[in-house]
Amino acid sequence: MANMKAMAVLLMALWSSFILQTAYGAGECGKTPINTVALSLSPCIGAANNAKATVPPACCTQVKKVLTMPACMCAVFLSPIAKQAGINPAVAISIPKRCKIANRYAGKKCGKYIVP
């Protein structure tokens, strides 16, 4: 049930980002709106709320893509849309390690969190 709510919030945010686009320059995620990147990480919702949950392979694949821009990953985990979806940033920040991604920028700050 929580996953359905989170998916609905992400879909609404994506729709809103297309309707209410106000920024045309590059941000943390390049020219891709953060909400679009957040939607691409929807397979990670369960793992982002439960540190003991198995991270799905589809999540790890998307995380690897987003990690090409580490500031983007951080921005997504700390975004209002992630908060609305009930994402726990302290748990979400551990997903790259749980995916066994070697180049995950361990030790870097993401808000008040440190990437494990």
N, C-alpha and C positions, 0 to 999 in steps of 0.2 A: 504494500500500500504506500509506504514512504517512497519507494522507487517511482511509483506512478506519479506521486505528487511532485517529486523532484524533476521528473521528465517533463511534466506539464509546465513547471516553472521555467525550465530551460527552453522549451519550445516557445513559450510566451515571450521570453526575453529575446530569443532570436527574431521572432516576428517584429517585436518592438524595435530592435536595432535597425531593421530595414525601413520601418516606417519613420522612426525618429532620428535618423542619422544626422548628427550635428558635427561630427569631426570627419574631415576629409584627409587629414595628414596621417603620417605614420605614428603609431603609438608603440606600446610594449610588444604588441603582436604584429608589428608591421602595419600593413593596410587592412588586415583582417580584424574586424571588430572582436573585442574580447568575448562578447556573448556568442559569437559564431564558434570561436575556439572552445568555449565552455560546452557548447552543444556537442562538439566533436569528442569531448571527454565524457559523454554520458555513460559509456560502458563502465566508467570508474565510480559511479555513484555509490554502490555498495561498499567498495573498498575505501572510499573517502570518508565514510562514516564509521567504519569498524576496522580497527587496526589488526584484528585477527582474521578478517575475511580474506579469502583467496582473491588475488587480483586477476581478473579475466585477461586472457591473451589479447583480446580486442582493446582493452584498456592500455596494456603495455605498448601495443603498437602505436596507439595515438599519443601516448606520453613521449615515446621516442621521437615522434615527429615534432611535438611542441617543444621538446627540450633543445631543439636547434636554436631557440630563442628563450634562454632561461628566465629572463625578465617577464616573458609572456606567461610562462607556467605559474610563476609567483603571482602575477596580476590576476590570473584566472582564479587561483585558490583563495585570494583575498578579496575578490570582487563581490559587489552586492548580489549578483545573480547566484554565486556560490552560497552566500549567506542565506538567501531566500530558499535555496534548494536544501538547506540544512547540512551543508558540507562543513565538516570539522577541519579547519586548516591544519591543525596540529597532526591530524591523522593523514590528511590528503598529501601533505608534504613528504610523507614517508613512502608514497606509492612508487617513485622511481627506484628506491632501494629495494622495495618488495618485488619489483619487476626485475631486479638484478641488473639494472642499467649501470654500466661502469662509469660512463661520463655523465654523472648526474649533478655535478657542481656541489658535492658534499662539502659541508662547512660554510657555505654561503648563507647569508641572511636573506630571509623572505619575511618582511614585516618583523614581527617579534619572534619568529621561528628560525631555527637553523636547519638547513637541509641535511638529513642524516646520510 
